[in-house]
Amino acid sequence: MLNKKGYAAIFILCLILSNSHYYAKGAEGDDFTYNAKGKRDPFVPLIGRAIPIIVTLKEVLSPNELTLEGIAIGAGGKQIAILNGQMVRENDRFGALLIKKISQKRVEFSIEGKDYKMNIREPEEKIDSGK
């Protein structure tokens, strides 16, 4: 059960939330918009290791630009792979990239007619501490 202070806090919170649209308006009553163009992402650390740039599949010109993130078995036993954050299936084409075959642990593809194979990385084995 809530006491009088609890009910008062809930009432004030509801009052603030119901009028929040008023505070989001500009001086002339226009809706507030934020333009992020040219500003850095505040969630990317300023120091530390560099984050690799993810290339879209249409822009891939080298197997070094691909990252195989996972392979899953879809409905009917169809294999689906995740390359550079995008789901792909066999015979999908993205610019110069053609997905030829997807198996449980490997994706076979070609870039500009040259064939490549990429294996999924196995999880790192735990180190036995001897305990």
C-alpha positions, -999 to +999 in steps of 0.1 A: +000+000+000+011+035-008+010+062+018+000+099+011+036+108+000+036+079-025+002+090-040+015+126-042+046+115-060+026+095-085+002+124-091+031+149-097+048+124-121+015+120-140+011+158-141+046+163-155+042+135-181+009+149-193+024+183-199+057+171-214+046+181-249+046+217-237+083+216-227+094+200-260+082+230-280+104+258-290+099+295-282+074+300-310+056+267-303+074+248-330+082+211-323+118+207-312+141+189-337+177+179-332+201+180-362+230+156-356+247+164-389+284+171-384+283+162-347+301+132-332+283+102-317+284+108-279+284+070-273+317+064-291+346+068-267+372+094-275+401+072-265+406+035-268+407+011-297+393+021-330+360+007-341+361-008-376+339+008-402+312-016-414+310-017-452+276-024-468+274-056-488+269-037-521+302-019-515+323-051-508+353-055-531+375-077-510+368-106-486+387-086-459+357-062-458+333-090-448+326-102-412+307-134-408+287-129-376+266-160-375+248-188-394+213-200-385+190-227-399+157-213-411+124-229-417+126-260-440+163-264-432+174-233-452+207-218-441+208-181-433+241-162-427+247-128-411+274-108-430+282-073-419+250-072-399+228-082-428+209-115-433+218-133-465+207-165-483+222-186-510+221-170-544+217-135-530+236-108-550+249-075-536+268-055-562+300-076-569+292-101-541+274-133-548+265-158-520+270-192-534+265-217-505+259-216-468+266-246-446+266-250-408+301-236-404+310-219-437+299-194-463+311-197-499+309-166-520+324-149-550+335-113-555+338-102-591+339-139-602+367-150-578+356-177-552+362-174-515+352-194-483+347-180-449+344-201-418+325-190-387+348-184-357+345-209-329+339-195-294+371-192-275+378-221-253+379-215-215+412-217-199+414-244-172+426-227-141+436-261-125+410-258-097 
